[in-house]
Amino acid sequence: MSLISSEYDVVVIGGGPAGSTTSTLLAQGGLNVGLFEREKFPRFHIGESLIPETYWVLKRLNMLEKMQRSHFVKKYSVQFINANGKLSAPFYFWDNKPHECSQTWQVVRSEFDQMMLDNAREHGVDAHDGVHVIEVLFDRAERGQGSSDGDGEADRAGRGQGIRATGVAIKQDGVRKEIRAKVVVDASGQAALLMNRMKLRLWDPVLNKGAIWTYWEGAYRDTGKNGGATMVIQTPGKDGWFWNIPLHDNIVSLGVVAPFDYLFKGRQGNHEQTYQEEVENTPAVKERVKNAKRVTGYFATRDYSYRSTQVAGNGWVLVGDAFGFLDPLYSSGVLLALKSGELAADAIIDGLARGDTGAAQLGAWGETFNHGVDRMRRLVCEYYDGFSFGNFVRNYPELRNTVTDLLIGDLFTDKVDKVWGPMESLYPDDKQRLPTWREGMVPEAAQHKANELTLPEGRTP
């Protein structure tokens, strides 16, 4: 077993973008940080398209120069193809915000995540991959009777009443070790270690999607500035949509997203057959891959959206997918990972400086963050409900830039909320109220739901 300290100021569980962001910023703040990632890097992950507002967190992380030197495809815009095959004009981010942040990247996550984790190490984070955190430890004195792997009081720690996280237990090479920390950050992704233990999950009442995707070599891509654009291609029956993300080495990530029941229930055959049926039925996609070679098998996931009812408790914080997952339509996943990591790190640094690691201090950013996620969620739901953004811009041209602000990830300010009233003015009379995420179901009421990833054998990006 490599040398691992028995005590840190902060322990971070997970080495993806949320964990590496949190740990890097904590280390920049002078804290002693230990990070433990279960898998050995590099490892496959979906979520390849970055949106412009990631720029500001990447800048704080000292990642910008590394990204600028990388071979990742530069992304300047997004385009939409509707169910009739009509291609929109490119939405160039620069037109909305003439700043270098308006050029972003299409990344291979195995490479990007490795860069982020290496960057954390360069900033002084004691980061270990291939080390499994098997549980979070809680203060025995505060919770009274019971052991640190308890079923009762510790599981109710999510309610923030008197129980304090004091560290983690890890397992490496079959050996268990307990590590103490003043704060534990759960960035364990959709494994959601603390959310599951404390029963904090709410499944979104609306967003119940699935996806099947693969990777193509030599698929059609535009030239010049449009060569790195993300394409969102609606299927002719409006049952779902395809993403088309151009990556380096002449590879394109191409996946179909649709309601889970439509994509996976009542189908004859396997993921390959379902995918090929959707490609065959979508001329704009079929045309793009007609001269391409598929270079991987078929990936599939149930992407049920969810959030935790809390972002923090006494001595612990949730970031990234360990806090929540939102539909991939507008490529907001990495932004939400980076932003939650940034906000959590600032709260932790401030709290430790003042000797306060209580739930209120560590979770002070939660309301602002949730409001931002709510804004993106609403745009996603509007798209799925058939709302025409083109029609909206024609009726309210003065709000085009504000809608674009939302789409590029400028979510955490109320200045963008001026779009909602005009948007509602165009609703049909029978438009149903959008349920909030807090009206969702707890896992016990929806035992069929789970976020599951199916990986094919052979090559992965």
C-alpha positions as CSV (number, residue, x, y, z in Angstrom):
1,M,0.0,0.0,0.0
2,S,1.3,3.4,-1.0
3,L,1.9,5.9,1.9
4,I,-1.4,7.5,2.9
5,S,-1.7,9.9,5.8
6,S,-4.0,9.0,8.7
7,E,-5.3,12.6,8.9
8,Y,-6.2,15.5,6.6
9,D,-8.0,18.8,6.9
10,V,-10.3,17.5,4.2
11,V,-10.9,14.2,2.5
12,V,-12.5,14.1,-1.0
13,I,-14.2,10.9,-2.2
14,G,-13.8,10.7,-6.0
15,G,-11.4,12.0,-8.6
16,G,-13.7,13.2,-11.3
17,P,-14.2,16.9,-12.3
18,A,-16.2,17.7,-9.1
19,G,-13.6,16.0,-6.8
20,S,-10.6,17.4,-8.6
21,T,-12.0,20.9,-8.6
22,T,-12.9,20.9,-4.9
23,S,-9.6,19.4,-3.9
24,T,-7.5,21.8,-6.0
25,L,-9.2,24.9,-4.7
26,L,-8.9,23.6,-1.1
27,A,-5.2,23.0,-1.6
28,Q,-4.8,26.5,-3.1
29,G,-6.4,27.7,0.1
30,G,-3.6,26.2,2.1
31,L,-5.4,23.1,3.3
32,N,-4.1,19.5,3.6
33,V,-6.3,17.5,1.2
34,G,-6.5,13.8,0.6
35,L,-8.4,12.5,-2.4
36,F,-9.4,8.9,-3.0
37,E,-10.7,7.6,-6.3
38,R,-12.0,4.0,-6.6
39,E,-11.0,3.5,-10.2
40,K,-7.6,3.6,-11.8
41,F,-7.2,6.5,-14.1
42,P,-7.6,7.0,-17.0
43,R,-11.1,5.6,-17.2
44,F,-14.0,6.0,-19.5
45,H,-16.7,8.6,-18.8
46,I,-19.5,10.1,-20.8
47,G,-20.1,13.9,-21.0
48,E,-17.7,15.2,-23.6
49,S,-19.0,18.7,-24.4
50,L,-18.0,21.6,-22.3
51,I,-20.1,24.8,-22.3
52,P,-18.6,28.3,-22.1
53,E,-19.2,29.1,-18.4
54,T,-16.7,26.3,-17.4
55,Y,-14.1,28.8,-18.4
56,W,-14.2,30.7,-15.1
57,V,-13.7,27.7,-12.9
58,L,-11.0,26.3,-15.2
59,K,-9.2,29.7,-14.9
60,R,-9.2,29.4,-11.0
61,L,-7.8,25.9,-11.3
62,N,-4.9,27.1,-13.5
63,M,-6.2,24.7,-16.2
64,L,-6.7,27.1,-19.1
65,E,-3.2,27.0,-20.5
66,K,-3.3,23.2,-20.4
67,M,-6.6,23.2,-22.2
68,Q,-5.4,25.7,-24.8
69,R,-2.3,23.5,-25.5
70,S,-4.4,20.3,-25.7
71,H,-5.5,18.5,-28.9
72,F,-9.2,18.8,-27.8
73,V,-11.5,20.1,-30.5
74,K,-12.4,23.8,-30.1
75,K,-16.1,24.5,-29.8
76,Y,-17.5,27.8,-30.8
77,S,-21.2,27.1,-31.3
78,V,-24.2,24.8,-31.1
79,Q,-26.7,24.0,-33.8
80,F,-30.1,22.4,-33.8
81,I,-31.8,20.3,-36.4
82,N,-35.6,20.0,-35.9
83,A,-37.9,17.0,-36.6
84,N,-38.4,18.1,-40.2
85,G,-34.6,18.1,-40.8
86,K,-34.3,21.9,-40.9
87,L,-30.9,23.1,-39.7
88,S,-30.7,26.2,-37.5
89,A,-28.2,28.9,-38.0
90,P,-25.2,28.3,-35.7
91,F,-25.5,29.9,-32.2
92,Y,-22.1,31.4,-31.9
93,F,-21.2,32.0,-28.3
94,W,-18.9,35.0,-29.2
95,D,-21.9,36.9,-30.7
96,N,-23.5,36.8,-27.3
97,K,-20.3,37.4,-25.2
98,P,-17.2,38.6,-27.1
99,H,-14.7,37.2,-24.6
100,E,-12.3,34.3,-24.9
101,C,-14.6,32.3,-22.6
102,S,-16.9,31.9,-25.6
103,Q,-14.5,29.3,-27.1
104,T,-14.7,26.1,-25.3
105,W,-13.8,22.4,-26.0
106,Q,-15.1,19.0,-26.9
107,V,-13.1,16.6,-24.7
108,V,-12.5,12.9,-24.3
109,R,-13.3,12.5,-20.7
110,S,-10.7,9.8,-19.9
111,E,-8.1,12.4,-21.0
112,F,-9.7,15.5,-19.5
113,D,-10.4,13.9,-16.1
114,Q,-6.8,12.6,-16.0
115,M,-5.6,16.2,-16.7
116,M,-7.8,17.5,-13.9
117,L,-6.6,14.9,-11.4
118,D,-2.9,15.6,-12.3
119,N,-3.6,19.3,-11.9
120,A,-4.9,18.6,-8.4
121,R,-1.7,16.8,-7.6
122,E,0.4,19.6,-8.9
123,H,-1.4,21.9,-6.5
124,G,-0.5,19.7,-3.6
125,V,-3.5,17.4,-3.3
126,D,-2.5,14.0,-2.0
127,A,-4.5,12.1,-4.6
128,H,-4.8,8.3,-4.8
129,D,-6.6,6.4,-7.5
130,G,-7.4,2.7,-7.2
131,V,-8.4,3.3,-3.5
132,H,-11.9,2.4,-2.4
133,V,-13.7,4.5,0.2
134,I,-15.9,1.9,1.8
135,E,-17.7,4.2,4.3
136,V,-17.8,7.7,5.9
137,L,-17.1,7.7,9.6
138,F,-19.2,9.7,12.1
139,D,-18.5,11.0,15.5
140,R,-19.3,8.2,18.0
141,A,-19.4,10.5,21.0
142,E,-22.0,12.7,19.4
143,R,-24.2,9.9,18.1
144,G,-24.1,7.8,21.3
145,Q,-24.3,4.0,21.0
146,G,-23.5,2.1,17.9
147,S,-20.5,1.5,15.6
148,S,-19.1,3.7,12.8
149,D,-20.8,1.4,10.2
150,G,-24.1,2.0,11.9
151,D,-27.6,1.6,10.5
152,G,-29.5,4.0,12.6
153,E,-28.2,7.3,13.8
154,A,-25.5,7.6,11.2
155,D,-28.0,7.0,8.4
156,R,-30.1,9.8,9.9
157,A,-27.0,12.1,9.8
158,G,-28.3,13.5,6.5
159,R,-30.9,15.4,8.5
160,G,-28.0,17.3,10.1
161,Q,-29.0,16.7,13.7
162,G,-26.0,16.4,15.9
163,I,-24.0,13.8,13.9
164,R,-20.7,14.9,12.5
165,A,-18.6,13.2,9.8
166,T,-15.1,12.7,11.1
167,G,-13.3,10.8,8.2
168,V,-13.5,7.8,6.0
169,A,-12.5,4.2,5.9
170,I,-10.6,3.1,2.8
171,K,-9.7,-0.3,1.4
172,Q,-6.6,-0.7,-0.7
173,D,-5.1,-4.1,-1.6
174,G,-7.6,-5.7,0.8
175,V,-6.4,-3.6,3.8
176,R,-8.8,-1.4,5.7
177,K,-7.6,1.9,7.1
178,E,-9.4,4.7,8.9
179,I,-8.5,8.3,8.0
180,R,-9.6,11.3,10.0
181,A,-10.6,14.7,8.5
182,K,-12.4,17.9,9.6
183,V,-14.6,17.8,6.5
184,V,-15.5,15.0,4.1
185,V,-16.5,15.9,0.5
186,D,-18.5,13.3,-1.3
187,A,-17.7,13.5,-5.1
188,S,-18.3,9.8,-5.7
189,G,-20.4,10.5,-8.8
190,Q,-23.6,8.5,-9.4
191,A,-22.5,6.0,-6.8
192,A,-23.7,8.7,-4.4
193,L,-22.2,7.2,-1.3
194,L,-23.7,9.6,1.3
195,M,-26.9,10.3,-0.5
196,N,-27.8,6.6,-0.6
197,R,-26.7,6.0,2.9
198,M,-28.7,8.9,4.3
199,K,-31.7,8.4,2.0
200,L,-31.5,12.0,0.6
201,R,-32.3,11.2,-3.1
202,L,-35.4,12.5,-4.9
203,W,-36.0,11.3,-8.4
204,D,-37.1,14.0,-10.8
205,P,-40.8,13.7,-11.5
206,V,-40.4,14.7,-15.2
207,L,-36.9,13.8,-16.5
208,N,-36.8,10.0,-17.0
209,K,-34.6,9.4,-20.0
210,G,-32.2,6.8,-21.4
211,A,-29.5,6.9,-24.0
212,I,-27.7,4.6,-26.4
213,W,-24.5,5.8,-28.1
214,T,-21.4,4.7,-29.9
215,Y,-18.3,6.3,-31.6
216,W,-17.7,6.8,-35.3
217,E,-14.5,7.5,-37.3
218,G,-14.8,9.6,-40.4
219,A,-18.4,10.8,-39.8
220,Y,-19.3,14.1,-41.5
221,R,-18.4,17.3,-39.8
222,D,-18.6,20.9,-40.9
223,T,-15.4,22.9,-41.6
224,G,-13.9,26.0,-40.1
225,K,-15.6,27.4,-36.9
226,N,-18.5,25.0,-37.3
227,G,-16.3,21.9,-37.3
228,G,-16.4,21.7,-33.5
229,A,-20.1,22.5,-33.0
230,T,-22.3,20.3,-30.9
231,M,-25.4,19.2,-33.0
232,V,-28.7,18.5,-31.3
233,I,-30.8,16.6,-33.8
234,Q,-34.5,15.9,-33.1
235,T,-35.9,12.6,-34.3
236,P,-38.7,12.9,-36.9
237,G,-41.3,11.6,-34.5
238,K,-40.1,14.0,-31.8
239,D,-39.7,11.0,-29.5
240,G,-36.1,11.9,-28.8
241,W,-32.9,13.5,-30.0
242,F,-29.4,12.7,-31.1
243,W,-26.2,14.4,-29.9
244,N,-23.4,14.7,-32.4
245,I,-20.1,15.7,-30.7
246,P,-16.9,15.9,-32.8
247,L,-13.8,14.8,-31.0
248,H,-10.1,14.7,-31.9
249,D,-8.6,12.0,-34.0
250,N,-11.5,12.2,-36.5
251,I,-13.9,10.6,-33.9
252,V,-17.5,11.6,-33.4
253,S,-19.6,10.7,-30.4
254,L,-23.2,10.1,-31.6
255,G,-26.0,9.1,-29.2
256,V,-29.8,9.0,-29.0
257,V,-31.7,10.2,-26.0
258,A,-35.4,9.4,-25.4
259,P,-37.8,8.5,-22.6
260,F,-36.7,5.4,-21.0
261,D,-39.8,3.4,-21.8
262,Y,-39.7,4.4,-25.5
263,L,-36.0,3.5,-25.8
264,F,-35.8,0.3,-23.8
265,K,-39.3,-1.2,-23.3
266,G,-41.2,-3.3,-25.8
267,R,-38.2,-3.3,-28.3
268,Q,-37.3,-6.4,-30.2
269,G,-33.6,-6.9,-30.1
270,N,-30.6,-5.4,-28.3
271,H,-29.1,-1.9,-27.9
272,E,-27.4,-2.2,-31.4
273,Q,-30.7,-2.9,-33.1
274,T,-32.5,-0.1,-31.3
275,Y,-29.7,2.4,-32.1
276,Q,-29.7,1.4,-35.8
277,E,-33.5,1.8,-36.0
278,E,-33.3,5.3,-34.6
279,V,-30.4,6.2,-37.0
280,E,-32.4,4.7,-40.0
281,N,-35.4,6.8,-39.0
282,T,-33.5,10.1,-38.7
283,P,-32.2,11.2,-42.1
284,A,-30.0,13.9,-40.8
285,V,-28.1,11.4,-38.7
286,K,-28.1,8.7,-41.3
287,E,-26.5,11.1,-43.7
288,R,-23.7,12.1,-41.3
289,V,-22.5,8.5,-40.8
290,K,-23.1,7.0,-44.2
291,N,-19.3,7.0,-45.0
292,A,-18.2,6.5,-41.4
293,K,-16.8,3.5,-39.6
294,R,-18.1,2.6,-36.1
295,V,-15.1,2.0,-33.8
296,T,-16.7,0.9,-30.5
297,G,-19.6,-1.2,-29.3
298,Y,-22.8,0.3,-28.0
299,F,-23.0,2.1,-24.7
300,A,-26.3,2.5,-22.9
301,T,-27.5,4.3,-19.8
302,R,-30.6,5.0,-17.8
303,D,-30.2,8.6,-17.0
304,Y,-32.9,9.2,-14.4
305,S,-32.5,12.7,-13.1
306,Y,-32.3,13.2,-9.3
307,R,-31.1,15.6,-6.6
308,S,-30.3,15.4,-2.9
309,T,-32.5,17.2,-0.5
310,Q,-29.4,18.6,1.1
311,V,-26.0,19.7,-0.1
312,A,-24.3,19.4,3.2
313,G,-24.5,18.3,6.8
314,N,-22.2,18.6,9.8
315,G,-18.7,17.9,8.5
316,W,-19.8,16.7,5.1
317,V,-20.6,18.1,1.6
318,L,-22.0,16.7,-1.6
319,V,-20.7,17.9,-5.0
320,G,-21.2,16.9,-8.7
321,D,-23.3,13.8,-9.4
322,A,-23.0,12.8,-5.8
323,F,-25.5,15.7,-5.2
324,G,-27.5,15.5,-8.4
325,F,-27.8,14.6,-12.1
326,L,-29.6,16.6,-14.8
327,D,-30.6,15.6,-18.3
328,P,-27.7,15.9,-20.8
329,L,-29.6,18.0,-23.4
330,Y,-27.6,21.2,-22.9
331,S,-24.3,19.6,-21.9
332,S,-24.4,21.1,-18.4
333,G,-22.9,18.2,-16.5
334,V,-19.3,19.2,-16.3
335,L,-20.2,22.8,-15.5
336,L,-22.4,21.7,-12.6
337,A,-19.6,19.5,-11.3
338,L,-17.1,22.3,-11.5
339,K,-19.4,25.0,-10.1
340,S,-20.6,22.8,-7.2
341,G,-16.9,22.0,-6.4
342,E,-16.0,25.6,-6.5
343,L,-18.8,26.8,-4.3
344,A,-18.3,23.9,-1.8
345,A,-14.5,24.6,-1.6
346,D,-15.1,28.3,-0.8
347,A,-17.6,27.4,1.9
348,I,-15.2,24.9,3.4
349,I,-12.2,27.3,3.4
350,D,-14.3,29.9,5.1
351,G,-15.8,27.5,7.6
352,L,-12.4,26.1,8.7
353,A,-11.0,29.6,9.0
354,R,-13.8,30.4,11.4
355,G,-13.9,27.1,13.2
356,D,-17.4,26.3,11.8
357,T,-18.0,23.1,9.9
358,G,-21.7,22.8,10.6
359,A,-24.3,22.1,8.0
360,A,-25.4,25.7,7.6
361,Q,-21.9,26.9,6.9
362,L,-20.8,24.1,4.6
363,G,-24.1,24.2,2.7
364,A,-24.5,28.0,2.5
365,W,-24.1,27.8,-1.3
366,G,-26.9,25.3,-1.8
367,E,-29.8,27.6,-2.4
368,T,-27.9,29.6,-5.1
369,F,-26.8,26.4,-6.7
370,N,-30.2,24.8,-6.7
371,H,-31.7,27.9,-8.3
372,G,-29.1,27.7,-11.1
373,V,-29.9,24.0,-11.7
374,D,-33.6,24.9,-11.7
375,R,-33.0,27.3,-14.5
376,M,-31.3,24.8,-16.7
377,R,-33.9,22.2,-15.8
378,R,-36.7,24.4,-17.0
379,L,-35.0,25.0,-20.4
380,V,-34.6,21.2,-20.7
381,C,-38.2,20.6,-19.9
382,E,-39.4,23.3,-22.2
383,Y,-37.6,21.6,-25.1
384,Y,-39.1,18.2,-24.3
385,D,-42.5,19.8,-24.0
386,G,-42.3,21.2,-27.6
387,F,-41.6,24.8,-26.8
388,S,-40.2,26.7,-29.9
389,F,-37.2,28.8,-29.0
390,G,-37.2,30.1,-32.5
391,N,-40.7,31.4,-32.2
392,F,-39.8,32.8,-28.8
393,V,-36.9,34.8,-30.3
394,R,-39.0,36.0,-33.1
395,N,-41.6,37.4,-30.6
396,Y,-39.0,38.7,-28.2
397,P,-35.8,39.4,-30.1
398,E,-34.5,41.6,-27.3
399,L,-34.3,38.4,-25.1
400,R,-32.2,36.3,-27.5
401,N,-29.0,37.1,-25.7
402,T,-30.6,36.3,-22.3
403,V,-31.7,32.8,-23.5
404,T,-28.2,32.3,-24.9
405,D,-26.8,33.3,-21.5
406,L,-28.8,30.4,-20.0
407,L,-27.6,28.0,-22.7
408,I,-23.9,28.8,-22.2
409,G,-24.3,28.2,-18.4
410,D,-24.8,31.6,-16.9
411,L,-27.2,30.1,-14.5
412,F,-26.4,31.6,-11.1
413,T,-27.8,35.1,-11.4
414,D,-31.4,36.3,-11.3
415,K,-30.7,38.7,-14.2
416,V,-31.7,35.8,-16.6
417,D,-35.1,35.3,-14.9
418,K,-36.6,38.0,-17.1
419,V,-37.2,35.4,-19.8
420,W,-39.8,33.3,-17.9
421,G,-42.7,35.8,-18.1
422,P,-42.5,36.3,-21.9
423,M,-41.9,32.5,-22.3
424,E,-45.1,31.8,-20.4
425,S,-47.0,34.3,-22.6
426,L,-46.6,32.0,-25.5
427,Y,-47.8,28.8,-23.7
428,P,-51.0,27.1,-25.1
429,D,-54.0,27.4,-22.9
430,D,-53.8,23.7,-21.9
431,K,-50.2,23.9,-20.8
432,Q,-49.6,21.9,-17.6
433,R,-47.7,23.3,-14.7
434,L,-44.1,21.9,-14.5
435,P,-43.7,20.0,-11.3
436,T,-40.7,21.1,-9.3
437,W,-37.9,18.6,-8.6
438,R,-38.9,18.6,-4.9
439,E,-42.2,17.0,-6.0
440,G,-40.2,13.9,-7.1
441,M,-40.2,10.4,-5.7
442,V,-38.0,8.9,-3.0
443,P,-36.3,5.7,-4.0
444,E,-38.6,3.6,-1.8
445,A,-41.5,4.7,-4.0
446,A,-39.8,4.1,-7.3
447,Q,-37.7,1.0,-6.8
448,H,-37.5,0.4,-10.6
449,K,-35.4,3.5,-11.0
450,A,-31.6,3.4,-11.1
451,N,-28.9,5.1,-13.0
452,E,-27.2,2.2,-14.8
453,L,-24.3,2.3,-17.3
454,T,-23.7,-0.5,-19.8
455,L,-20.2,-0.6,-21.3
456,P,-19.4,-2.7,-24.4
457,E,-16.4,-5.0,-24.6
458,G,-13.4,-3.6,-26.4
459,R,-12.4,-0.1,-27.1
460,T,-13.6,2.9,-25.1
461,P,-12.5,6.5,-25.7
